[in-house]
Amino acid sequence: MQPGDRVRVDRGGVTNEGVLLPSTTRDHLVVKLDGGYNVGIDRDAADVEVLESGVREVDPAADDGGDAASEITFDDDLPTVSLISTGGTIASTVDYRTGAVTAQFDAEDVLRAVPELAGRANYRGRVVANILSENMDPSIWRDLAAAVAEEIDAGADGVVVMHGTDTMQYSASALSFMLDSPVPIVFTGSQRSADRPSSDNVMNAVCAVEAAKADHAETLVCMHASSSDDACALHRGTRVRKNHTSRRDAFETVGAEPLGLIDYEAAAEAGADGDAADAAIEWNREPLPRGDGEEGDGNDVDLAPDLDGDVELVKFTPGMDPAAWDYLDDKDGVVIEGTGLGHVHTDLIPRIESLVEGGTVVAMTSQCLAGRVCDRVYDTGRDLLDAGVVEAGDTLPGTAKVKLMWALANRSDPADAMGRDLAGELTEESQPWR
């Protein structure tokens, strides 16, 4: 039997029928069932019958974890898009020893896994990290920002960052502050792995590449706009939040409509036509314009990669023990997720004042999903301002943490920076949006 054969596998009284796929281990058979899911079966004591040979073409380079590199043909008439991988579900497969989804594909493997990307651009593949997104940290943000800057300096017309969804909003915020880019930087991922028939990896990847070819210079998150396969939402990296654990349309722009929408059917048909990529996008607000660099001749990108990692984000809850804040004494910065307009228990105000007097920058955000902090309405807020707390307006708490890390390392007055819009994270006023 060979990968691509249709087989029937009997083991332990259970029968599975489907197409035999390459396996990452020699101890397991991998069968794609007719419903689209893959199942891993222990070879030991398995009875296998080949029903039909060669019913499906399977890349032999993937067999048994092979590391053969895919060949990418360059076309002078196509734009160049750099695919940078950090891991995550969009670049994952199933470990049939444990049954868990594991990040292990490099960027070129994604081209093999998503053949719909072929012919849309010239691709350069680069792996910055190969981790699940919960393991993301500021040191990888620095590496990622440097890699993106190098790709843009080398002439990339756009960059797609493949990233796990759980912390994508933090990484998109980090690059929004660390890079002043003349070309699009588009983060994408998938909520469901390629093994599942409901996977969103192909649509998100195609839309992300088309968004990276389009005429703008935003740092975006590109993910499903609804539960259907009709459009991807383009969210500004500093205004986006993952609001559902598993839905394909888990990401939302907080406080407004997404920056834009990209029609999947139009994006899928765009192919090599750059104008068609722009036509597929409907912008809700004017995006940042693309820079003046000539295609393929390199672009000027400003990189400010320094971050102060000694910043903490704390959430106030009723009844919390003030002693829980003792570990904040030596922090350079603290972002508080306060209630409503930006409040905490009044007994905590002296504790916060001592932090500020010790040199810690303390910024206030809100736990509410929309609206902005305003500590001038109630006595508690006024007391917090007197204690030295900085209002962060409607900056999202996670974005505020990343921003403070960057501001402490790059601005002479980081407290003042927290009250100013640097990368689209802070709006002038909150508008009704629902």
N, C-alpha and C positions, 0 to 999 in steps of 0.2 A: 504494500500500500504506500501511496505517496500523497503529500499535500495536494489538494485539489480533487482527490477521489471522493465519491459519495460512499459513505460507509454506514453500517449498522453496528453499534457497539453494545454488547450485553455484559453487564457486570452487576453482581449482587442482586439479581432479579429486576434490575432497571435497564430498559432499552432506550438508547438515544440514536437518532438517525439524522445525518446531515453531511456537510462537506468537511473533510479533514483539513485542518489548518496547521501551519507550523507551530511548534511548541517551544517555549523558552527553556524547557527542561526535557531530558530524555525519559523522565519517569512518568510523564503525563501525556495523554492524548488530548487534543483540543478539537472540538467539533462545533461548527457553526450550524445551529438548528434552523429549521425553515422559518421560524418566527423572527430570526435576526440575532438572537442572543448566542453567545459562545458558552460552552460548558467544558470544564476540565475534568478528565477521567483518569484515575490511576491506572497505569498500564498493567499493574499486577493483577492477574486473574481476569483480565478483560478479554472477551471473545469478540474479535473484529471480523466482520464480513464486508468485503468490497462489493458494493452494488453496481457501481459504474466508475470507470476510470476517467480521470482528467475532465471532470465536468466544470471545473473552475480553474482559471490561471492563478497561480500563487507565486509571489516573488520568492525565488529560492534563497535570496540573500537574507531573508528573515528567518529561515529555518534554523532551529536550534540556537537562536540568539546570535546568528551570524552578524558580523560587523561590516559587511561590504557597504561602501559608500555609494549613494545614488549619483548618477551623472546628471549635471545640469548644463544644458546647452544655452549659450548666450546669444541673444539676438540684438543687434545694434538698434533696431527700431523699437525695442521695448524699454520701458523705464526699469530701473533697478530697485528692488525692494529687499531690504535685509530682514531676514527672519531670525529673531533672537529668542532662544528658548531658555526658560528658567524652570521648566517642569510643569506640573499641574495636569489636570484631567485631559486637556486637549492634546497633551503629549504623553499619554498614559497607555498602559496595557494592563491586562489582568495577570496577576501572579497566581498560577493555578496550583501552587503548593498551599497558599493560604486563602485563595479566593478574593484577595483584596486588590483594589486598583492601585497600581504602582507607577510612579513617574519614571520612565526610563528611555524614552525616545529622544534623540537629538533633533536639531532643527531640520536636517535633511530627511530624516525619517518621516517628518510631518508631510513633506512633499510626496513621499511614497504613499502615505496613508490618506492623503487628500488629493487625489489626481485632478480634481476640479480646479486646482490652482495652476495647473500647467497652461502655458501660453498667455498668461496674464501679465507676466513681468519676468525679468531676469532676477534670479534669487541668489542671495548669499546667505548661507546658514552659519549660525554661530551659537554656541552653548555657553552661557554665563554661569548657570547653575543647573542642577538636576535634582530639585527638591520639591516636596509638597509645600504649598504656600504657607502653611502654619510655621514652617521653619525659616521664613524670610526674616532678614534682619538688616540694620543699616549698613553693615559692611557689604552686603550683596547689592544694596541700592547704589552704593558708590561704584562697585564693579559694573553694574548694569548701566549707570549713567555714562561711565567712561567708554563702555563698549558701544553704546548708541552714538556718542560723540565721534568715535573713531569711524563708525560706519558712515555717518553723515559727512565727515571730513573726506572720506574716500570717494564720495560722490553718490551715495544712496539717495534716491528720490523720495524715499519714505521708509519707515521702519515699523515692523510689526513685532510686538513683544508677546510671546506666548507665556501665559502666567496662570497659576492656580487662582480660582475665583475668590477664595476666602479672604485673602489679603491683597487682592488686586488694587482696591481703592487706595490703599496706603502707598503702594509702589507707584501708581499713577500720579499721586500727589507729590511724592518725592521727586520724580523726574520733572514734574511741572515746575518745581522750584529750582532744581539743580541745573536745568538745561534751558537755554534760550535758543530754540531750534528754528531754522528756516524751512523745515519740511515736516510733514505729519509724523507723529509718533503714536501708534495705535496699539493699545493693549487689547488682547482678546484671550478667551479661554473657552471652556465648555463645562456645563453643569453635569453632563452625562458622558461617560466614556464611549469610544467608538464601537465597543462591543454591543451597545444597546441600540435597538431600532429607533429609539427616540433621541439618539444623540444629536447634539446641536453643534458638533465640532466642524462639520463641513460648511454649514451656512455661516457660522461666525468667522471662520477662516477666510472664506471667499469675500465676505463683506469687509473684513478688516483689511485685506490686501487692496480692494478697490478704494477704501477710504484712505489708505496710505498713498495711493496714486493721485488722489484728488487735489484740487487747488486750494489748499489751506495749510496752516502751520500749527494746528492744535495738538495737544497731548490728550488723547481720547481713550475711553473705554468703549469697545464695540461688542455688544451682546444682543441677544434676542430682545425685540421690543414687545413681543406678546408670546403667548404659549403656542401660537401658530408659526409656520415657516414662511412668513410673509415679509418681514422687515427686521433689520437690526437698528437699535437705537445707538446714537453716537453721543456719549456723555462726556462733558468736560471732566478731565481727570481730578480736579479739585472739588467738584460738586457732586460726585457720584457716591452711592452707597449700595451695598448688597443688602436687600431687604427681604430675601426669602432663602431658606436653606437649600431648596432643591428645584424650584421652578426654573424653567429655561429663561424666563424673563425676570430674573431675580434682581437685576440692577435698575436703579431709578436715579434720575437727577433730582436732588432734593430742592424743593422750593420753586421749581419751574419745569417746563417741558424739557426733554432732551435737547441738546444743542442742534441735533439734526436726526433725520431718519434716512436709512439707505434701503431702497427697495431691493429685495433679494432677487426677484426675477430679472430686474434690469441690471443688477450687479452681475448676475450669473451670465447674462448675455453680453456684458461689456467687453470681456476678454482683453485684448491688447489695446483697445481704443480708450485712450485717456479721457477724451471728451465724454465718452459714454459713462465713464466712472463718475464724472461730475454730474451728469444728467441723472444718475441714479440716486443722488443725494438731494433731499429737501431740507434746507437749513431753516430752523426756527428762529435763529438769531445769526447775525453776521459773524463768521468765524475769523480768526486771525489770518492775515494774508500770508501766502507762501513767500519765501525769500527770493532774492534776485539771482541766486547761483545758477549757472548754466548746467543743464542736465548732463550728469556724468563727469563734470569738471570739478567736483568738490563744492562744498558749501561752508560758509562761515557759521560756526556754532559756538556759543558761549557756554562753557562748563564751569559750574561752581559746586564741586562735589563734596565740600566739607560739611559734616554734620556733627552736632553735639549730641552724643548718644545718651547723655545724662538727663533725660527728660521723661517725665512720667505722666500718664493720663489716668486720673482717678474719678470714679463715679460716686457722687454723694447719694446715699440712701437714708431714709429715716431710721433712726435708732443705731446707726453705725457707731462703732467704738472710736472715739478720737485718737486712741492709741494706735489705731491702724494707720494713722498719718505720720507716725514717728519716723518711718523709713524715708520720708521725704526731706528730712533736714539737710541732707548733703546734696540734694538735686540742684542742677543749674536751672531747670525749668519744670513747671508743673502746669498741666492743663486740667481744669476741673469741669466735669460734666455736672452742672448744677440743675436745679429744678426750674421749670418755667422760664422766667425772665433772667435767670442766672443767680439762684440763691442756694445757700447751705444753711444748716442749723446755726443759729446765732452763737452757740457755744464754740463753734469752730472758727469764728472770725479772729479771735486773738491768736489762735494757732497759725492761721494764714498770715496774719500781720508779722509774726515772728519769722516766718519763711521769707517774706519780702525784705524785712530788715536784715536778714542773713545773706541777701544777695540773690535769692531765687526769683526768677520771673514767673509770676502766677497769672495765667490767663483764664478767663471764664467763658465757657460755652454752655449750651443748653441740651438737656436730654430730649427735648421736643424735636420732632422730625422736620418741622418747618417753623419759620419765624426767627427772631433774633433776640439776643440778650439785651436787656436794658436795666442797668442797676441804679437808675435815677427815679424809679417809680415808688418803690417801697423803702422803708427804713433799713431793712436788711441789706438791700442793694447799695444804698448810700454808705452804710458802714463798711461794706466790702470795698467800695471805691476808696474810702478814707484809709483802709488797710493797705492799699497799694495794688489791688487787683486790676488787671487790664481786661477791658471788654473785647471779645473777639467777634462781635457782631453776629452774623449768621454763618460763620465758618463752622463746618462740620467738626465734631470733636476729634475724629481720627486725623482729618486734614490739619487741624490746629496743632496736634502733637508733632506731625511731620514738619509743619511750617516753623514751629518754635525750635525744633532741632536745627533747621537750616538757618533761621534768623540768628540764633545764638552764635553760630559759627561764621556768619557772613555779614552781619549788620552791626554797626557800632552801637545802635540803640534798638535791641531786639524787642523791648516792650512796645516801643512806638511802632515797629513793623507789624506787630500782632493786630494793631488797629487799622492797618492799611491793606488795600488789595494789592497783592503782588502777582498772582497768577490766576485770577478769576475766581478765587476762593471766597471772596467777601463782596457781597453786592451792596449797592448804595441804599436800597430799601427792599423790604420783603413785600412781594405782591401775591394776591390770591392766585392759586394755581390749580385748584380742584373744583 
